[in-house]
Amino acid sequence: MDQPPTPSPLRPEPWDAIVIGAGQAGPFLAARLAAAGQRVALIEREHLGGTCVNDGCMPTKTLVASARAAHVARHAAHWGVRIDGAVRVDLKAVKARKDAVVAQSVANLTQWLGSMPTLEVIAGHGRFTAPTVVQVNDRRLAAPRIFVNVGGRPLLPDWPGIDDVPVLTNTTLLELDELPEHLVIAGGSYIGLEFAQIYRRFGSRVTVLESAPRLIAREDPEISRAVRELLEAEGVTFHVGVSDVRVRRAAATGSEVELEFHTPAGPRRVSGTHLLAAVGRRPNTEDLGLEHAGLVTDARGAIPVDDELRTAVDGIWALGDVHGRGAFTHTSYHDHEIVAAKLLDGAARSASDGGEGRAPSVARSIRERIPAYALFVDPPLARIGASEVELRAAGRPFLKGTLPMARVGRARERGETVGAMKVLVEPDSQRILGAALLGIEADEVIHELLLAMHAGLTVQDLQRLVHIHPTVSEQLPTLLGTLVPVTPELAAPPAAPADPAHPTTGRTR
Ligand SMILES: Cc1cc2nc3c(=O)[nH]c(=O)nc-3n(C[C@H](O)[C@H](O)[C@H](O)COP(=O)(O)OP(=O)(O)OC[C@H]3O[C@@H](n4cnc5c(N)ncnc54)[C@H](O)[C@@H]3O)c2cc1C
């Protein structure tokens, strides 16, 4: 690429834009800026692609696939298929496959970013030394626009003794190539439950400890109950409402862990060979030199932003998990679209006013985002919009439709009828307010309802659509045919707990 002018010792290297962190927003924003001719420095201290590609979504979904293969093989007789001999999981081969998928993605990203003449990827830890200056290695870079996309890292539980025992995180667990005999998981929320099913299906004993009274406590009670039953049926053990947890090394082996705790059913003791911390994540903001930029974090360590990702300091934006207003890859990626629309497409619109016939770009913002996510247990749980607990707490009347997966022809044909679909509708407008689908293909089927919410389609619009047979989606009109009115009582149930992806307790090592 064109090299920037050699800086004087006093003068930092001038750039048009600096991006700190190559997660799920930074690389794509850097590329958009570079494509617009700007000189962009993209600083990454570990590996391109961040958590999602290296130790989050992508590797865990390869494991979900391997675990499902083992599960199907073990239960092959259910589909009339005989497998003679034991089904064994070769964790080294599972890991090699995971590593190959991750490596391919990182290689693609590296090649793509390397192909841009005005973009330089700089390996190192970026730290502000002034509002417009970032230090990386022995280089000082200055730019009028700085974008922070540094993501987060796992929290450890606040338990007495935790410093004296080996604790795995989602990163280190993914490096194991020997199967844990008994994996104890601290945290019965999204990340913990995915790992619980994966390792149970691989053949480990798995025990989950959750401090809330139920699993995935953000979800409606019957949803969290259904997920618990699904995992219990596969042999995962749960302790919920746990308190006063103490952990220590088991005397016999020195490497195993022993946990003592209280539950509503009385005191309990569990010994495990491995302990995984899955109690939430904390933004990577402590060592960013934010004080030199004039930025202050909130109590969770997040950098506050407005709906267009601007921080309190002009010229600095924060994107992705670091601002605490999204905890997913798709929200981080959307953040880059919001910023690019403002900084690049907005400029293109005024330039093309008066003749080029380009459609005016629409301003984008975090507010346009409909909550949407999935828990990738098998079968998956997919969620959009409001939950029933939230609507009840708001005292808002709604229509509710439910359909067990056992009534879905495609699920019966597949022999996988676990789960149910639930949809919530605004009575006057007949528009979708939210949905929770637990069942085969739920993570794909939900997008029809998500599109309906996005486009403001009504129940009747969806019911007129001719669906393909035999699919799970074809039952959405039937689901919508079960709607009945719900009028929340005045004494509303307690509001859903805070976003479990961003707990306020726990700490990092
Ligand atoms: C086990 C697990 C499974 C998950 N599964 C899913 C899923 O299925 N679907 C989903 O949507 N989300 C999932 N997530 C969440 C998802 O991974 C994150 O929401 C997403 O990666 C956030 O992206 P980000 O852009 O904010 O930052 P990140 O992806 O965390 O990237 C931040 C980058 O910044 C770098 N960095 C940090 N500080 C500095 C610094 N000072 N200087 C230079 N570089 C720095 C880091 O090395 C990292 O590469 C999962 C997370 C985990 C842990």
PDBQT file of the ligand as one rigid body, heavy atoms in Angstrom, charges set to zero:
ROOT
HETATM    1  C1  LIG A 601     -18.814 -19.388  22.841  1.00  0.00    +0.000 C 
HETATM    2  C2  LIG A 601     -19.512 -18.272  22.115  1.00  0.00    +0.000 A 
HETATM    3  C3  LIG A 601     -20.467 -18.570  21.151  1.00  0.00    +0.000 A 
HETATM    4  C4  LIG A 601     -21.106 -17.547  20.478  1.00  0.00    +0.000 A 
HETATM    5  N1  LIG A 601     -22.048 -17.861  19.542  1.00  0.00    +0.000 NA
HETATM    6  C5  LIG A 601     -22.686 -16.882  18.885  1.00  0.00    +0.000 A 
HETATM    7  C6  LIG A 601     -23.640 -17.186  17.876  1.00  0.00    +0.000 A 
HETATM    8  O1  LIG A 601     -23.896 -18.350  17.590  1.00  0.00    +0.000 OA
HETATM    9  N2  LIG A 601     -24.246 -16.159  17.235  1.00  0.00    +0.000 N 
HETATM   10  C7  LIG A 601     -23.955 -14.853  17.533  1.00  0.00    +0.000 A 
HETATM   11  O2  LIG A 601     -24.525 -13.955  16.922  1.00  0.00    +0.000 OA
HETATM   12  N3  LIG A 601     -23.056 -14.533  18.485  1.00  0.00    +0.000 NA
HETATM   13  C8  LIG A 601     -22.422 -15.514  19.154  1.00  0.00    +0.000 A 
HETATM   14  N4  LIG A 601     -21.485 -15.192  20.098  1.00  0.00    +0.000 N 
HETATM   15  C9  LIG A 601     -21.220 -13.764  20.372  1.00  0.00    +0.000 C 
HETATM   16  C10 LIG A 601     -20.315 -13.192  19.290  1.00  0.00    +0.000 C 
HETATM   17  O3  LIG A 601     -19.144 -13.966  19.182  1.00  0.00    +0.000 OA
HETATM   18  C11 LIG A 601     -19.957 -11.761  19.646  1.00  0.00    +0.000 C 
HETATM   19  O4  LIG A 601     -21.149 -11.059  19.892  1.00  0.00    +0.000 OA
HETATM   20  C12 LIG A 601     -19.232 -11.097  18.503  1.00  0.00    +0.000 C 
HETATM   21  O5  LIG A 601     -18.031 -11.759  18.199  1.00  0.00    +0.000 OA
HETATM   22  C13 LIG A 601     -18.921  -9.633  18.908  1.00  0.00    +0.000 C 
HETATM   23  O6  LIG A 601     -18.125  -9.097  17.962  1.00  0.00    +0.000 OA
HETATM   24  P1  LIG A 601     -17.355  -7.742  18.216  1.00  0.00    +0.000 P 
HETATM   25  O7  LIG A 601     -17.215  -7.190  16.857  1.00  0.00    +0.000 OA
HETATM   26  O8  LIG A 601     -17.982  -6.892  19.211  1.00  0.00    +0.000 OA
HETATM   27  O9  LIG A 601     -15.937  -8.134  18.851  1.00  0.00    +0.000 OA
HETATM   28  P2  LIG A 601     -15.079  -9.433  18.896  1.00  0.00    +0.000 P 
HETATM   29  O10 LIG A 601     -15.521 -10.444  17.912  1.00  0.00    +0.000 OA
HETATM   30  O11 LIG A 601     -14.970  -9.858  20.303  1.00  0.00    +0.000 OA
HETATM   31  O12 LIG A 601     -13.652  -8.917  18.394  1.00  0.00    +0.000 OA
HETATM   32  C14 LIG A 601     -12.918  -7.952  19.062  1.00  0.00    +0.000 C 
HETATM   33  C15 LIG A 601     -11.488  -7.984  18.563  1.00  0.00    +0.000 C 
HETATM   34  O13 LIG A 601     -10.788  -6.897  19.113  1.00  0.00    +0.000 OA
HETATM   35  C16 LIG A 601      -9.460  -7.326  19.450  1.00  0.00    +0.000 C 
HETATM   36  N5  LIG A 601      -8.961  -6.402  20.466  1.00  0.00    +0.000 N 
HETATM   37  C17 LIG A 601      -9.430  -6.213  21.721  1.00  0.00    +0.000 A 
HETATM   38  N6  LIG A 601      -8.765  -5.204  22.321  1.00  0.00    +0.000 NA
HETATM   39  C18 LIG A 601      -7.851  -4.756  21.431  1.00  0.00    +0.000 A 
HETATM   40  C19 LIG A 601      -6.879  -3.726  21.455  1.00  0.00    +0.000 A 
HETATM   41  N7  LIG A 601      -6.754  -2.924  22.516  1.00  0.00    +0.000 N 
HETATM   42  N8  LIG A 601      -6.097  -3.559  20.379  1.00  0.00    +0.000 NA
HETATM   43  C20 LIG A 601      -6.237  -4.350  19.286  1.00  0.00    +0.000 A 
HETATM   44  N9  LIG A 601      -7.152  -5.325  19.203  1.00  0.00    +0.000 NA
HETATM   45  C21 LIG A 601      -7.951  -5.519  20.254  1.00  0.00    +0.000 A 
HETATM   46  C22 LIG A 601      -9.676  -8.746  19.930  1.00  0.00    +0.000 C 
HETATM   47  O14 LIG A 601      -8.464  -9.482  19.832  1.00  0.00    +0.000 OA
HETATM   48  C23 LIG A 601     -10.743  -9.242  18.972  1.00  0.00    +0.000 C 
HETATM   49  O15 LIG A 601     -10.162  -9.829  17.829  1.00  0.00    +0.000 OA
HETATM   50  C24 LIG A 601     -20.805 -16.198  20.767  1.00  0.00    +0.000 A 
HETATM   51  C25 LIG A 601     -19.826 -15.889  21.721  1.00  0.00    +0.000 A 
HETATM   52  C26 LIG A 601     -19.189 -16.912  22.387  1.00  0.00    +0.000 A 
HETATM   53  C27 LIG A 601     -18.150 -16.565  23.402  1.00  0.00    +0.000 C 
ENDROOT
TORSDOF 0
